[in-house]
Amino acid sequence: MKNKIIAVDFDGTLCVNKYPEIGDPNKELIAYLKKRQANGEKLILWTNRVDDRLDEAVKWCAEHGLMFDAVNDNLPEIVESFGGNCRKIFANEYIDDRNRLLESCREKSNMELWAENEISLACKHEKPDGKDGEWDYGCACYESALKAFKSLCEDDHSGMSIGFTKAILNRLINNKPLLPIDDTDDVWNDISDISGLKGEEVNYQCKRMPSLFKYVYADGTVEYIDVDRYHGVNINNPNAPYHSGLIDTVMDELYPITMPYVPADRAYKVYTEEFLVDPKNGDFDTVGILYVITPSLERVEINRYFKEAPNGFAEIIEAEYVKRKMKVQWGDLLSGDFKRIESVFGFELRDWQKKYLKGELNSFQNGRGNGKTFVTILKCLLLDEETFTVPELKRGCTTNERRSYVHDLLDIDNKLCTAGFTTNLIKGR
């Protein structure tokens, strides 16, 4: 059939349900049906009202400009098609307060039409050869997003209100509470018997936020830990965020949780560096916690360093961290025959320079322009174990020759650091 048939209920649908009286009209639905009828579609009034009550309803609808092609009956063409008038009213759509949401019986806004088109384009891109009705994970996600968007539009959200609603929805999706968490007995579950106590007397988990824990120690000290609060980001593998107890310990010292607690929308992104100095220690044995990007997108320098110890990690000073890192770096340079150095400066090292760097040559001929200063500075920056600073260098500039040497050293150091090297010049960069 070319034209659709729409069967519509009366009480609670075309009007507010005050049966046997007639309630206020649903003007939006009435206008919607009149427009569809004007487009050639057929309307049937399908109601439990009979006799005088039915006549009152039909008259009331006419007064509101709504005329029906049939009342509690099938259309003549349907009777002819079926070869009889069946008890069930045939229609392509049934609009009833107990069936179809009345909010869906309205004109689509430009926002909805735009969203539908975007979702259609995205689904075609996701699965260009997909058939109608064929399920696809990616398309299903797009379509679910469209349902949520339409729901917001049906509630007349736009502009500022849709932004507020989005923020609320995002917190719910991310398991973030909408109101502050207070330290009251009713928000905690005692999980001491399953948590494996590590010195605390009682261990609790928050009912409103499963990632939040409370530790009460024997001396009365209380500590709160949110295991989703910090995300570690290794600067050498930034696409794989991770969780670390060491990060939690360091960050909780800087940003302790207090009550009432309102978790931020974003996690703290803690940027770290890890490397292995002694192969017997496994994947890594040295960690640098460099800086953090806070939920407010502020960058805060941390610069704390740790090495593996018999029990966990022990904190070390920057100079020791640099030495450990340079030991690994030097091993890589030796195994690569200094190719990385050559790529930084754009020329090949001479054989005697490589021997000097490897410790196979203790002296070489004097003279200018033979690369002695360059290779001496390389050894000073990359191999000599003592770290130094720019102020320390400048204090020794008592002659023009010394000043020239320091100038060359700073220039070479800058090129090395720009290329990602660690050098013995650890401060004042």
Stockholm file with secondary structure:
# STOCKHOLM 1.0

chainA/1-429         MKNKIIAVDFDGTLCVNKYPEIGDPNKELIAYLKKRQANGEKLILWTNRVDDRLDEAVKWCAEHGLMFDAVNDNLPEIVESFGGNCRKIFANEYIDDRNRLLESCREKSNMELWAENEISLACKHEKPDGKDGEWDYGCACYESALKAFKSLCEDDHSGMSIGFTKAILNRLINNKPLLPIDDTDDVWNDISDISGLKGEEVNYQCKRMPSLFKYVYADGTVEYIDVDRYHGVNINNPNAPYHSGLIDTVMDELYPITMPYVPADRAYKVYTEEFLVDPKNGDFDTVGILYVITPSLERVEINRYFKEAPNGFAEIIEAEYVKRKMKVQWGDLLSGDFKRIESVFGFELRDWQKKYLKGELNSFQNGRGNGKTFVTILKCLLLDEETFTVPELKRGCTTNERRSYVHDLLDIDNKLCTAGFTTNLIKGR
#=GR chainA/1-429 SS CCSCEEEECCBTTTEEEETTEEEEECHHHHHHHHHHHHTTCEEEECCSCCHHHHHHHHHHHHHTTCCCSEESSCCHHHHHHHTSCCSSCCCSEEECTTSSCGGGSSCCCHHHHHHHHHHHHHHHHHCTTCCTTCCCHHHHHHHHHHHHHHHHHHTTCCHHHHHHHHHHHHHHHTTCCSSCBCCCGGGEEECHHHHCCSSEEEEEEESSCTTEEEEEETTSCEEEEETTSEEEEETTEEEEEECCHHHHHHHHHHSCCCSSBCCCSSCEEEEEEEECSSGGGCSCSEEEEEEEECTTCCEEEEEEEEEECSSSEEEECHHHHHHHHHHHHHHHHHHTTTHHHHHHHTSCCCHHHHHHHHTSCSCCCCCTTSSHHHHHHHHHHHTCSCCEEHHHHHHTCCSHHHHHHHHHHHHHHHHHHHTTCCCSEEECC
#=GC SS_cons         CCSCEEEECCBTTTEEEETTEEEEECHHHHHHHHHHHHTTCEEEECCSCCHHHHHHHHHHHHHTTCCCSEESSCCHHHHHHHTSCCSSCCCSEEECTTSSCGGGSSCCCHHHHHHHHHHHHHHHHHCTTCCTTCCCHHHHHHHHHHHHHHHHHHTTCCHHHHHHHHHHHHHHHTTCCSSCBCCCGGGEEECHHHHCCSSEEEEEEESSCTTEEEEEETTSCEEEEETTSEEEEETTEEEEEECCHHHHHHHHHHSCCCSSBCCCSSCEEEEEEEECSSGGGCSCSEEEEEEEECTTCCEEEEEEEEEECSSSEEEECHHHHHHHHHHHHHHHHHHTTTHHHHHHHTSCCCHHHHHHHHTSCSCCCCCTTSSHHHHHHHHHHHTCSCCEEHHHHHHTCCSHHHHHHHHHHHHHHHHHHHTTCCCSEEECC
//
